[in-house]
Amino acid sequence: MLPNGKRNLHGGRHNHCITSPVYRQKVREMNTLLAKRYGSHPGVILWHLSNEYGGACCCDLCRAKFRDLLRERYHNDIKELNHAWWTSFWSHTYNSFEQIDPPMDQGEHSVLGLVLDWRRFTTANTADFIRNEIEPLQEYAPSLPVTTNFMWLFGGLDYNQISKEIDVISWDAYPRWHNEQPVYEVASETAFNHAMMRAFKRGQPFMLMESTPSQVNWMPFNKLKRPGIHQLACLQAVASGSDTVLYFQFRMGRGSFEQFHGAVVNHTGRDDTRVFREVSQVGEMLKDLSQVAGSIPAPRAAVIYDWDNRWAIEDMAGAAKEDKKYNETCIQHFRAMLRLGEDPDVISSTESFAGYDLIAAPMLYMLKPGVAQRLKEFVAGGGVLVTTWLTGYVDESTLAFLGGFPGDGLMELTGVEASELDTLYPGQSNKVLWSGREYRAAEFCELLTLRGAKAAGTYQEDFYAGQPAVTVHPYGKGMSVHIAARVEEGCLLDIYRDIFKERRMGGEPLPMGLEIHSRINEEKRYRFYLNFSEEGVTLPPIPVSCRDILSGKELAAGDAPELPGYGFMVTVEQR
């Protein structure tokens, strides 16, 4: 496997395999030379490691290392592995670790534990290679931090694990602006990714490493950014916690694959183009916002997103054969909170829950050891937990919990038992009644048995009409809310609005397309108002007296300014 995403699937050829000692030594020597020559140079402030790690290798070196990882994980006990992978089904029992091969293109894919552990190995192997890259840099330039650029919900690596190896989080943002989706949906998906990046190292700004001022060259359709979107998108990154807005690329190359990828300077070489003017406007705006650097968002809510969980759901032979929409569901919950004025973090289930008042755990199918107990402690201490269908079905080896779902003690917390899961065909739907209003439910409808919870919403159709679809269960000082169906966004919005009212969070739904983000430091709060709509909007009343940084205008508490289409405002106030 190469750091640039190339694949090496040729057994016995290791010239560029990251497991190869020869290749690793070459990388160490190269980084040692770089660190010795440039480590003390005043113009070098950060090491950027290899670009966009990805890919997988099934050569004999990687197969051997994979088996070593399995020996360690399963205590050198092949019986323990066979139990965890449930290999007795379809006669897949292994007699030794040497019999195990990765799930290659023509290999074994029906043993779900094997597929999951291979993905974990790919992450662990990449993290090990990153450490190999970093060691000479730390030896000869210990004061310089290191980073590498992540990608948009990349499925090949567990970024929660990779993020622990680097000092600064950076990522490449290439939203599909002006596609078939409304602009505000693309914006909220981008905000979700920003929120994930900042949460990898809470309390620290991240970097927008790559973006384009115009268009890319590798999507199915490479549409231009419409006037105003570029500046708004750059400001969204800053609003979400980035201290940089960087581009790939500055000047278009004359040839090869990315010769028509967007750039600050195109093939004419001139500075009188529309794109160059918009980039200049961003530069001036960032100068005005320089005081924001170093401040951080301080969300009260979080959405749990786990790569292990994602992989397990994708491989799950049940519910729907095709896309089970884990990513979309997590973004849907994030978007509902964003519409209500909350800007949640996106975190792993293994990270700390401290500092949050509400945690949403959409489709948390896999419960890793200790997660259920920590969620119980979070709610008992006064927090609110929102769960959905497909919660707590399997453990970290994808073995189903016995005794009912959600397992591992979450039934006590949620107050419900998921007795069945109905998967609806495309075009089919049910209805859910919540607070006197009916909403569409599609794709997944979980049938519940109440185990202490109260029904707050009910199904309206099919043989389970009248049965609970949304439940509420007090637990300790907090409460658990379970949403058993994939409901439309309007229903989620109303559910979260009711929760927020009770918990004194958020507010009424913002005008469609409007986002509000905040960053704070010890003295000041910065509020970012971003209108991802072509239509003008009226802002909700300004909460306290403040100043618009970009215009210099003073605003009084209660003012409700107008923002034009694709308009924005950034205010500063004393804390």
QUIJODA-V899097 format. One record per backbone hydrogen bond with DSSP energy under -0.5 kcal/mol. NH is the residue of the N-H (numbers start at 0). CO is the residue of the C=O. Records with the same first field share a line. If there is no record, write none. Layout:
NH->CO + CO
This chain:
1->5
4->1 + 53
7->55
8->6
10->8
12->9
13->11
16->13
17->0
19->16
23->19
24->20
25->21
26->22
27->23
28->24
29->25
30->26
31->27
32->28
33->29
34->30
35->31
36->32
37->33
38->34
40->37
43->40
44->42
46->144
47->45
48->46 + 146
53->1
57->7
62->58
63->59
64->60
65->61
66->62
67->63
68->64
69->65
70->66
71->67
72->68
73->69
74->71
75->70
76->73
77->75
80->76
81->77
82->78
83->79
84->80
85->81 + 82
86->81
88->85
90->87
91->86 + 88
98->95
99->96
103->101
106->103
111->109
113->110
114->110
115->111
116->112
117->113
118->114
119->115
120->116
121->117
122->118
123->119
124->120
125->121
126->122
127->123
128->124
129->125
130->126
131->127
132->128
133->129
134->130
135->131
136->132 + 133
137->133
138->134
139->135
140->136
143->140
144->44
146->46
147->167
149->147 + 169
152->150
153->150
158->156
160->157
161->157
162->158
163->160
164->161
165->162
166->145
167->145
169->147
170->206
171->149
172->170 + 209
173->171
176->174
178->175
184->181
185->181
186->182
187->183
188->184
189->185
190->186
191->187
192->188
193->189
194->190
195->191
196->192
197->193
198->194
199->195 + 196
200->196 + 197
201->198
203->200
205->240
206->168
207->243
208->170 + 206
209->170
222->220
224->213
228->225
229->225
231->227
232->228
233->229
234->230
235->231
236->232
237->233
238->234
239->235
240->237
241->236
242->205
245->207
247->210
251->264
258->255
260->257
261->214
263->248
264->249
268->265
276->272
277->273
278->274
279->275
280->276
281->277
282->278
283->279
284->280
285->281
286->282
287->283
288->284
289->286
291->288
292->289
294->291
295->519
301->357
302->344
303->359
304->346
309->305
310->306
311->307
312->308
313->309
314->310
315->311
317->315
319->317
328->324
329->325
330->326
331->327
332->328
333->329
334->330
335->331
336->332
337->333
338->334
339->335 + 336
340->337
341->336
343->341
344->300
345->194
346->302
350->347
355->352
356->299
357->299
358->383
359->301
360->385
363->360
364->362
366->393
367->365
370->367
371->367
373->369
374->370
375->371
376->372
377->373
378->374
379->375
380->376
381->378
382->377
383->356
384->478
385->358
386->384 + 480
387->360
388->482
390->387
391->363
392->364
393->364
394->398
397->394
400->392
404->417
406->391
409->406
410->405
411->408
412->408
413->409
414->410
416->448
417->404
418->416 + 446
419->446
421->444
422->420
423->421 + 442
427->424
429->440
431->438
432->457
433->431 + 436
434->455
436->433
438->431
440->429
441->485
443->441
444->421
445->483
446->419
447->467
448->416
450->414
452->414
453->471
455->453 + 469
456->469
457->432
458->466
459->430
464->461
465->458
466->463
468->456
469->456
470->481
471->453
472->479
474->477
476->379
477->378 + 474
478->382
479->472
480->384
481->470
482->386
483->468 + 481
485->443
486->484
487->439
490->487
491->487
492->488
493->489
494->490
495->491
496->492
497->493
498->494
499->495
500->496
501->497
502->498
503->499 + 500
504->499
506->339
509->338
513->510
514->529
516->527
518->525
519->295
520->523
524->572
525->518
526->570
527->516
528->526 + 568
529->514 + 527
530->566
531->512 + 529
532->530
536->562
538->536 + 560
541->558
545->554
546->571
547->552
548->546 + 569
549->569
551->547
554->545
557->541
558->555
562->536
565->530 + 532
566->563
568->528
570->526
571->546
572->524
574->522
